[in-house]
Amino acid sequence: MRKISKQIIKAIESRKITILYGPRQVGKTTLMKSIANRFENSLFLNAEIPSVKNLLETKNPEKISSYLGKSKHIFIDEAQTISEIGLVLKILYDTFPDIHIMVTGSSSFELSSKIHEPLTGRNRTFFLPPLSIEEWQNEKKYSRFEMDNLLENFLRFGMYPEILSTSSNSEKKDAIIQISSDYLYKDILQFQNLKNPKLLRKLLQALALQIGSEVSFHELSQLLKTSSATIEHYIDLLEKSFIIFSLPAYSTNPRKEIAKKQKIYFYDVGVRNAIIENFQNLDLRNDIGGLWENFCIVEQRKFSERIGKQGLEFFWRSYSQREVDYIVIENQKMDAFEYKWNVQKKVKAPKLFSDLYPNSTFSVLSPENFWEWVLA
């Protein structure tokens, strides 16, 4: 069972409406079913089944009560397919005071935008990413030596459960390509009725080629021959479907530091590699720096979420082109990180950064010390 399970069970027992977000195929349904099996009188509902969807959308308490029967724990999978889902959940919560509710969603289009106002004070939200390094090691009981040997595969094919449980590299490649097909952004195509899915794919390819670099909406619009507003809208949709996430620039001194740029990373580097169709061995790649940076940031985020850290995240760059890859600020404490695949390359914090933020910490993560930061 995933590390987050205990927190979810606690939220369900407190009678909070428990919402589990995450990309498609990371194991949300499997996790929900395993949690449902821990409760007596539980009912699992797949909202992608028309009869279930239609029943809940009626908002008719008598019909719903008849369907629920004696169930005390209701689990609704793919809840974003239900129109006015926030209102539906509010009716269930207020009408049936004895039931406990958990829902999953593979995008935040419907859930995030329409759920929070009706459910103010009634809900608890969790996020399920692809498997973490820590979860995989704990499940397989691998030694550090074995994990070192697997690191290249993690960077090439990613951390989706299906990929990790597949033996051969050719099968891994086929599986991650399938995950990275239209199915991955099915919710964007289904809920947003995009008129140009080809543009969406080209944008994903452009972003995949720019990991580790600052992203300019204007430059992307010129490259893809569309407006900056369209680029911004599509990137927002990709973030809401948990394919990419952005880091803004951090600045307290606009004369010396950039303040309006952003970097964009993928929740899974295997998906990123599939989008550009590059699964080469690491010693043959010219993108290993950005790939390593993306991978480390994602794994650190997973670890932080697991232990309950909720810091603000940024990158930093000066106008003189000095840079810090990743900054986390929590409780007025700043931790800065630089990522280097080459363990021989010695790196120090940029002088301007140290001068401006003398109380910050600065760490360099390489394959040599990476495990110290992502394993308990």
Protein Blocks (a to p, Z undefined) as FASTA:
>chain_A
ZZklmmmmmmmmnopacddeddehiopmmmmmmmmmmpghiacddfkbmklmmmmmnopa
klmmmmnmmafbdcdehkllpghklmmmmmmmmmmmmbccddddfbfklmmmmmmmmmgo
kaccdddddddfklmmmmnopafklmmmmmmmmmmnojafklmmpmbfmlmmmmmmmmmm
mklmmmmmmmnopablmlmmmmmmmmmmmgoiacdfklmmmmnopafklmmmmmmmmmmn
omaccdddddfblklpcfkbccdddfbfklmmmmnopabdfklpcklmmmmmmmmmmmmm
mmmmmnopacdcdddddfkopacfbdcdeehiacdddddfblmlccdddfklmmmmmmbc
cddddfklmmmmmcZZ
